[in-house]
Amino acid sequence: MRRLEPIQFTDILTTTGADAIDFVKSLSRKWQFYQLLILLGTLGVSLLCAHFTRLRLRTWMRTLEGRPKWQLRSLLQIEKRLWLILWLVMLWAIYVVMQEITWPSRSYLIGIVARLTTAWLLVGFAARLVKNRLVRRLVTWALWIYATLYFLGLHLRAAAFLDSIAINLGGLDLSLLTVMKAFILTGILFTFARTTSVQASNRIRKNEDISPSMRVLMVKMLQVGLYGAAAFMGLKAVGFDLTGLAVLSGAIGVGLGFGLQKVVSNLVSGIIILLDKSIKPGDVISLGETFGWINTLGARYASVVTRDGKEYLIPNEDLITNQVVNWSHTNAFVRLDIHFGTAYGDDPHKVRAVAIAAANSVERICKDKATVCHIVGFGDSAVDYVLRFWIVDPTGGLTNVRGAVYLALWDAFKDNDISFPFPQREVRLLEDADKKAALND
């Protein structure tokens, strides 16, 4: 990388100070003074015009309901900078006219101010593309400073001064200018990588031809690839020697092997889950006491949302090593069983038919798969039955649909004079003689 000619700090102060003194002296000349009056006069006129125009502009903006947000935000930014826009229009008009009718030097100061103000205005609008407020301010001030130095002809002196502030690191001359270039270039590359990643990720997530788990894997690989390439290109472009990263990567590998076993295990487990498609976003799973559906699959954990609104972050390693019940792995059908009993005096054929009809009356019961009811035993005080039915929306909950079926059974059995028996016990009090006889026996 070509280095700029080194320059001493005192030389910069001397040269810049002399230029500043010459500029101040030039203001005493007639045409320079006229230009200064024109700048101040047009600034005052623009402020007055903006003050009287802003109210009408705001009233018109309130009528634009239903427009896209980006249009309303753009109009709001224009309204905030209306005085500056009006001032620029007047400055450029005066500058063009003076360039045609008089000597160019008599409008030189107006041209400089017009170019600087235009650059500042464009930077202010362009910086709105940066979402983060702190980063947006840093970018705005950096571009304003560079534009000012460029139009004043001081950018080369500033670059030479920054390049002269350097330290030597093992044969590498690392100057302040190099560091700034590295940060700027890497920031631009990371911004490009982030924008590309977001756009590509949105398209991948909307593609129904790709399985959910493969979508997540593709998004993760795309993000890692883009950000890694941005970091590598940013460091390489400013002249950093990346051969030393081989030793660093070896040390990192040893550290991963000893100190980050769980982290690496979770990362590898996450990749395995995404590849074998055993669990994917939207699946309903049971793991121990946790029952819910997969909300997201991350690089280290899976987010499981339960019916009560709790969100469990389960490490990927647990999903690989522990027994997991995936209620919707191959399909969304889930069979549920409920047990009940009726009195011995009730016709079991009628009980089965009424129970099946009652279950099918519940809205969430799947009608494509048959609901069945079987006798499973003869109890002490009741005939025991099992009612089996299917649902296709386990994310809607299991307890609530069981409760709805029980309630339907209650109503149906009541309408058909089918009774639910309950155990009865008879307590007999023995006389004294009977007690003695019982004791002698």
C-alpha positions as CSV (number, residue, x, y, z in Angstrom):
1,M,0.0,0.0,0.0
2,R,1.4,3.4,-1.0
3,R,2.1,5.7,1.9
4,L,1.6,9.4,1.6
5,E,4.6,11.7,2.1
6,P,5.1,12.3,5.9
7,I,4.4,15.7,7.1
8,Q,5.1,17.4,10.4
9,F,2.4,18.7,12.7
10,T,4.1,22.1,12.9
11,D,4.2,22.4,9.1
12,I,0.4,21.7,9.0
13,L,-0.2,24.4,11.6
14,T,2.0,26.9,9.9
15,T,0.4,26.3,6.4
16,T,-3.2,26.1,7.7
17,G,-2.7,29.2,9.8
18,A,-1.3,31.2,6.9
19,D,-4.2,30.1,4.7
20,A,-6.7,31.1,7.4
21,I,-5.0,34.6,7.8
22,D,-5.1,35.1,4.0
23,F,-8.8,34.1,4.0
24,V,-9.7,36.6,6.7
25,K,-7.7,39.3,5.0
26,S,-9.5,38.6,1.7
27,L,-12.8,39.3,3.4
28,S,-11.8,43.0,3.6
29,R,-11.8,43.2,-0.2
30,K,-14.9,44.7,-1.8
31,W,-16.2,41.7,-3.7
32,Q,-15.4,39.3,-0.9
33,F,-17.4,41.5,1.4
34,Y,-20.3,41.7,-1.1
35,Q,-20.3,37.9,-1.3
36,L,-20.5,37.7,2.5
37,L,-23.4,40.1,2.5
38,I,-25.2,38.0,-0.2
39,L,-24.7,34.8,1.9
40,L,-26.1,36.4,5.1
41,G,-29.0,38.1,3.2
42,T,-30.0,35.0,1.4
43,L,-29.8,33.0,4.7
44,G,-32.2,35.5,6.3
45,V,-34.6,35.4,3.4
46,S,-34.6,31.5,3.4
47,L,-35.3,31.4,7.2
48,L,-38.3,33.8,6.8
49,C,-39.7,31.9,3.8
50,A,-39.3,28.6,5.6
51,H,-41.1,30.0,8.6
52,F,-44.2,31.0,6.6
53,T,-44.1,27.9,4.4
54,R,-43.7,25.3,7.1
55,L,-47.2,25.7,8.5
56,R,-48.8,25.1,5.1
57,L,-46.5,22.2,4.4
58,R,-47.5,20.5,7.7
59,T,-51.2,21.0,7.0
60,W,-50.7,19.4,3.6
61,M,-48.8,16.5,5.1
62,R,-51.6,15.7,7.6
63,T,-53.9,15.0,4.6
64,L,-51.6,12.3,3.3
65,E,-53.0,9.5,5.5
66,G,-52.5,6.0,4.2
67,R,-49.3,6.7,2.3
68,P,-46.2,4.5,2.8
69,K,-44.1,5.3,5.9
70,W,-40.9,6.0,3.9
71,Q,-42.7,8.7,1.9
72,L,-44.0,10.4,5.1
73,R,-40.6,10.2,6.7
74,S,-39.0,11.7,3.6
75,L,-41.4,14.6,3.7
76,L,-40.7,15.1,7.4
77,Q,-37.0,15.4,6.7
78,I,-37.6,17.8,3.9
79,E,-39.8,19.9,6.2
80,K,-37.0,20.0,8.9
81,R,-34.4,21.1,6.3
82,L,-36.7,23.4,4.3
83,W,-34.7,26.6,5.2
84,L,-31.5,24.9,4.0
85,I,-33.1,23.8,0.7
86,L,-34.4,27.3,0.0
87,W,-31.0,28.8,0.8
88,L,-29.3,26.4,-1.5
89,V,-31.7,27.2,-4.4
90,M,-31.0,30.9,-4.0
91,L,-27.2,30.4,-3.7
92,W,-27.0,28.3,-6.8
93,A,-29.1,30.6,-8.8
94,I,-27.0,33.6,-7.8
95,Y,-23.8,31.7,-8.4
96,V,-24.8,30.7,-11.9
97,V,-25.9,34.2,-12.8
98,M,-22.7,35.8,-11.4
99,Q,-20.6,33.3,-13.3
100,E,-22.2,34.4,-16.5
101,I,-22.2,38.2,-16.0
102,T,-19.0,38.9,-14.0
103,W,-15.6,37.6,-13.2
104,P,-15.6,34.0,-11.7
105,S,-13.5,35.2,-8.7
106,R,-16.4,37.5,-7.6
107,S,-18.6,34.5,-6.9
108,Y,-15.9,32.1,-5.6
109,L,-17.0,32.3,-1.9
110,I,-20.6,31.8,-2.8
111,G,-19.7,28.7,-4.9
112,I,-17.6,27.2,-2.0
113,V,-20.5,27.7,0.5
114,A,-23.0,26.3,-2.0
115,R,-21.0,23.2,-2.6
116,L,-20.3,22.6,1.1
117,T,-24.0,23.1,2.0
118,T,-25.1,20.8,-0.8
119,A,-22.7,18.1,0.4
120,W,-24.0,18.5,4.0
121,L,-27.6,18.3,2.9
122,L,-27.0,15.1,0.8
123,V,-25.1,13.5,3.7
124,G,-28.0,14.3,6.0
125,F,-30.5,12.6,3.7
126,A,-28.2,9.6,2.9
127,A,-27.4,9.0,6.6
128,R,-31.1,8.3,7.2
129,L,-30.5,4.9,5.6
130,V,-28.5,3.9,8.7
131,K,-31.0,2.5,11.3
132,N,-28.7,2.6,14.4
133,R,-28.8,6.1,15.8
134,L,-25.2,6.1,17.2
135,V,-23.8,4.7,13.9
136,R,-25.8,7.2,11.9
137,R,-24.4,10.1,13.9
138,L,-20.8,8.8,13.5
139,V,-21.3,8.4,9.8
140,T,-22.9,11.8,9.4
141,W,-20.1,13.6,11.2
142,A,-17.4,11.7,9.5
143,L,-18.8,12.5,6.0
144,W,-19.4,16.2,7.0
145,I,-15.8,16.5,8.1
146,Y,-14.5,14.8,4.9
147,A,-16.7,16.9,2.6
148,T,-15.5,20.1,4.4
149,L,-11.9,19.2,4.1
150,Y,-12.3,18.1,0.4
151,F,-14.0,21.3,-0.8
152,L,-11.6,23.5,1.2
153,G,-8.7,21.6,-0.4
154,L,-7.3,20.4,2.9
155,H,-8.0,16.6,2.5
156,L,-4.5,15.8,1.3
157,R,-2.9,17.6,4.2
158,A,-5.1,15.9,6.7
159,A,-4.4,12.5,5.1
160,A,-0.6,13.1,5.2
161,F,-0.8,14.2,8.8
162,L,-2.8,11.1,9.8
163,D,-0.4,8.9,7.9
164,S,2.5,10.4,9.7
165,I,1.1,9.2,13.1
166,A,2.2,5.5,12.9
167,I,3.7,2.7,15.0
168,N,5.7,-0.3,13.9
169,L,4.3,-3.7,14.8
170,G,6.7,-6.4,13.8
171,G,7.6,-4.9,10.5
172,L,4.1,-3.5,9.8
173,D,3.8,0.3,9.8
174,L,0.3,0.8,11.3
175,S,-0.7,4.5,10.9
176,L,-3.8,6.3,12.1
177,L,-4.8,6.7,8.5
178,T,-4.6,3.0,7.9
179,V,-6.7,2.2,10.9
180,M,-9.3,4.7,9.8
181,K,-9.4,3.3,6.3
182,A,-9.8,-0.2,7.8
183,F,-12.7,0.8,10.0
184,I,-14.4,2.7,7.1
185,L,-13.9,0.0,4.5
186,T,-14.9,-2.8,6.9
187,G,-18.0,-0.8,8.0
188,I,-19.0,-0.4,4.4
189,L,-18.5,-4.1,3.7
190,F,-20.4,-5.1,6.8
191,T,-23.3,-2.8,5.9
192,F,-23.4,-4.3,2.4
193,A,-23.2,-7.8,3.9
194,R,-26.0,-7.0,6.3
195,T,-28.2,-5.6,3.6
196,T,-27.6,-8.5,1.3
197,S,-28.1,-11.0,4.1
198,V,-31.5,-9.5,5.1
199,Q,-32.8,-9.4,1.5
200,A,-31.6,-12.9,0.7
201,S,-32.9,-14.3,4.1
202,N,-36.4,-12.8,3.5
203,R,-36.5,-14.5,0.1
204,I,-35.3,-17.8,1.5
205,R,-37.9,-17.7,4.3
206,K,-40.7,-17.0,1.8
207,N,-39.7,-20.0,-0.4
208,E,-42.2,-22.7,0.4
209,D,-40.3,-25.2,-1.8
210,I,-37.5,-25.4,0.8
211,S,-38.1,-27.2,4.1
212,P,-38.2,-24.9,7.2
213,S,-35.1,-26.5,8.7
214,M,-33.2,-26.1,5.5
215,R,-34.2,-22.5,5.3
216,V,-32.8,-21.8,8.7
217,L,-29.5,-23.6,7.8
218,M,-29.2,-21.6,4.5
219,V,-29.8,-18.3,6.3
220,K,-27.1,-19.1,8.9
221,M,-24.6,-20.2,6.4
222,L,-25.3,-17.1,4.2
223,Q,-24.8,-14.8,7.2
224,V,-21.6,-16.5,8.3
225,G,-20.2,-16.4,4.8
226,L,-21.0,-12.8,4.1
227,Y,-19.8,-11.4,7.4
228,G,-16.6,-13.5,7.2
229,A,-15.9,-12.4,3.7
230,A,-16.5,-8.8,4.7
231,A,-14.0,-9.0,7.6
232,F,-11.4,-10.8,5.4
233,M,-11.7,-8.3,2.5
234,G,-11.7,-5.3,4.8
235,L,-8.4,-6.4,6.5
236,K,-6.8,-7.5,3.3
237,A,-7.7,-4.3,1.4
238,V,-5.8,-2.1,3.9
239,G,-2.6,-4.2,3.8
240,F,-2.9,-6.4,6.9
241,D,-0.9,-9.7,6.7
242,L,-3.3,-12.5,7.5
243,T,-0.8,-15.3,7.5
244,G,-0.5,-14.9,11.3
245,L,-4.1,-15.8,11.6
246,A,-3.1,-19.5,11.1
247,V,-1.4,-19.5,14.5
248,L,-4.3,-17.6,16.1
249,S,-6.8,-20.1,14.6
250,G,-4.8,-23.0,16.1
251,A,-4.8,-21.4,19.5
252,I,-8.5,-20.8,19.2
253,G,-9.1,-24.4,18.2
254,V,-7.3,-25.6,21.4
255,G,-9.3,-23.2,23.5
256,L,-12.5,-24.5,21.9
257,G,-11.5,-28.0,22.6
258,F,-10.9,-27.4,26.3
259,G,-12.9,-24.5,27.5
260,L,-15.9,-24.3,25.1
261,Q,-16.9,-27.9,24.8
262,K,-20.6,-27.2,25.5
263,V,-20.7,-24.3,23.1
264,V,-19.2,-26.2,20.3
265,S,-21.4,-29.2,21.1
266,N,-24.5,-27.0,20.8
267,L,-23.3,-25.5,17.6
268,V,-22.6,-28.9,16.0
269,S,-25.9,-30.3,17.4
270,G,-27.7,-27.3,15.8
271,I,-26.2,-28.1,12.4
272,I,-27.1,-31.8,12.7
273,I,-30.7,-30.9,13.6
274,L,-31.0,-28.6,10.6
275,L,-29.5,-31.3,8.3
276,D,-31.5,-34.3,9.4
277,K,-34.7,-32.3,9.7
278,S,-35.8,-34.1,12.8
279,I,-37.0,-30.9,14.3
280,K,-38.1,-27.8,12.4
281,P,-39.8,-24.5,13.2
282,G,-43.5,-25.1,13.9
283,D,-43.2,-28.7,15.2
284,V,-44.9,-29.6,18.4
285,I,-42.6,-31.4,20.8
286,S,-42.4,-32.8,24.3
287,L,-39.1,-32.8,26.2
288,G,-39.4,-33.9,29.8
289,E,-42.1,-31.6,31.4
290,T,-41.9,-29.1,28.5
291,F,-44.6,-29.3,25.9
292,G,-44.9,-26.7,23.2
293,W,-44.0,-25.8,19.6
294,I,-40.7,-24.8,18.0
295,N,-40.6,-21.0,17.5
296,T,-37.1,-20.6,16.2
297,L,-34.0,-22.7,15.7
298,G,-30.8,-20.9,16.7
299,A,-27.1,-21.8,16.4
300,R,-27.0,-22.6,20.1
301,Y,-30.5,-23.3,21.3
302,A,-34.1,-23.9,20.2
303,S,-36.9,-21.6,21.3
304,V,-40.0,-23.6,22.5
305,V,-43.2,-21.7,23.3
306,T,-45.7,-23.4,25.6
307,R,-49.4,-22.9,25.9
308,D,-49.1,-20.7,28.9
309,G,-46.9,-18.2,27.0
310,K,-43.5,-19.3,28.5
311,E,-40.6,-19.5,26.1
312,Y,-38.0,-22.1,26.9
313,L,-34.5,-21.9,25.4
314,I,-33.5,-25.5,25.1
315,P,-29.8,-26.2,24.2
316,N,-29.4,-28.1,20.9
317,E,-27.4,-30.8,22.6
318,D,-30.4,-31.8,24.7
319,L,-32.5,-32.2,21.6
320,I,-29.9,-34.6,20.3
321,T,-29.0,-36.7,23.3
322,N,-32.4,-36.8,25.1
323,Q,-35.7,-38.5,24.1
324,V,-37.9,-36.0,22.3
325,V,-41.5,-36.6,21.3
326,N,-42.2,-34.8,18.0
327,W,-46.0,-34.7,17.7
328,S,-45.8,-33.4,14.1
329,H,-42.7,-34.9,12.7
330,T,-44.2,-36.6,9.6
331,N,-47.7,-35.2,9.8
332,A,-49.8,-33.0,12.1
333,F,-52.3,-35.8,13.2
334,V,-52.3,-36.4,16.9
335,R,-54.5,-39.1,18.6
336,L,-55.9,-38.5,22.0
337,D,-57.5,-41.0,24.5
338,I,-59.9,-40.3,27.2
339,H,-61.2,-42.9,29.7
340,F,-64.7,-43.1,31.3
341,G,-67.2,-45.5,32.7
342,T,-70.9,-46.1,32.7
343,A,-73.3,-48.2,34.8
344,Y,-73.8,-51.9,34.2
345,G,-77.5,-51.2,33.4
346,D,-76.7,-49.1,30.3
347,D,-76.5,-50.7,26.9
348,P,-72.8,-50.7,25.8
349,H,-73.7,-50.5,22.1
350,K,-75.7,-47.4,22.8
351,V,-73.0,-46.0,25.0
352,R,-70.4,-46.4,22.2
353,A,-72.6,-44.8,19.6
354,V,-73.5,-41.8,21.8
355,A,-69.8,-41.3,22.8
356,I,-68.6,-41.3,19.2
357,A,-71.3,-38.8,18.1
358,A,-70.5,-36.6,21.1
359,A,-66.8,-36.5,20.3
360,N,-67.4,-35.7,16.6
361,S,-69.6,-32.8,17.6
362,V,-66.5,-31.0,19.0
363,E,-65.1,-28.5,16.4
364,R,-61.4,-29.4,16.6
365,I,-62.0,-33.2,16.2
366,C,-60.6,-34.4,12.8
367,K,-63.5,-35.9,10.8
368,D,-61.2,-37.5,8.2
369,K,-60.0,-40.1,10.7
370,A,-62.6,-42.3,12.5
371,T,-63.4,-41.8,16.1
372,V,-63.6,-45.1,18.0
373,C,-64.9,-46.2,21.4
374,H,-64.0,-49.6,22.9
375,I,-64.7,-51.4,26.1
376,V,-61.5,-52.0,28.0
377,G,-62.7,-53.7,31.2
378,F,-65.4,-54.5,33.7
379,G,-64.7,-52.5,36.9
380,D,-66.1,-52.9,40.4
381,S,-68.8,-50.4,39.8
382,A,-68.7,-49.5,36.1
383,V,-68.0,-50.7,32.6
384,D,-64.8,-49.0,31.5
385,Y,-64.4,-47.5,28.0
386,V,-61.7,-45.7,26.1
387,L,-62.6,-43.0,23.5
388,R,-60.0,-42.3,20.8
389,F,-60.1,-39.4,18.5
390,W,-57.7,-37.3,16.3
391,I,-56.8,-33.7,16.0
392,V,-54.6,-31.8,13.4
393,D,-53.7,-28.7,15.5
394,P,-51.7,-29.8,18.5
395,T,-50.4,-26.2,18.9
396,G,-54.0,-25.3,19.9
397,G,-53.5,-27.3,23.1
398,L,-54.4,-30.8,24.3
399,T,-56.1,-30.2,27.7
400,N,-58.7,-27.9,26.3
401,V,-59.8,-30.3,23.6
402,R,-60.0,-33.1,26.1
403,G,-62.2,-30.9,28.3
404,A,-64.5,-30.1,25.4
405,V,-64.9,-33.8,24.6
406,Y,-65.7,-34.6,28.3
407,L,-68.3,-31.8,28.4
408,A,-69.9,-33.2,25.2
409,L,-70.0,-36.7,26.8
410,W,-71.7,-35.2,29.9
411,D,-74.4,-33.5,27.8
412,A,-74.9,-36.5,25.5
413,F,-75.2,-39.0,28.3
414,K,-77.6,-36.8,30.2
415,D,-79.8,-36.5,27.1
416,N,-79.8,-40.3,26.6
417,D,-80.3,-41.3,30.3
418,I,-76.8,-42.9,30.5
419,S,-75.4,-42.6,34.0
420,F,-71.9,-42.2,35.4
421,P,-71.7,-44.6,38.4
422,F,-69.6,-43.9,41.4
423,P,-68.4,-46.2,44.2
424,Q,-70.8,-46.7,47.1
425,R,-69.8,-48.1,50.5
426,E,-72.2,-49.4,53.2
427,V,-71.1,-49.1,56.9
428,R,-72.8,-51.5,59.4
429,L,-72.6,-51.1,63.2
430,L,-72.3,-54.4,65.1
431,E,-73.9,-55.1,68.5
432,D,-71.8,-56.0,71.5
433,A,-72.5,-59.7,71.2
434,D,-71.6,-59.7,67.6
435,K,-68.4,-57.9,68.4
436,K,-67.5,-60.5,71.0
437,A,-68.3,-63.3,68.6
438,A,-66.2,-61.7,66.0
439,L,-63.3,-61.3,68.5
440,N,-63.6,-65.0,69.6
441,D,-63.5,-66.1,66.0
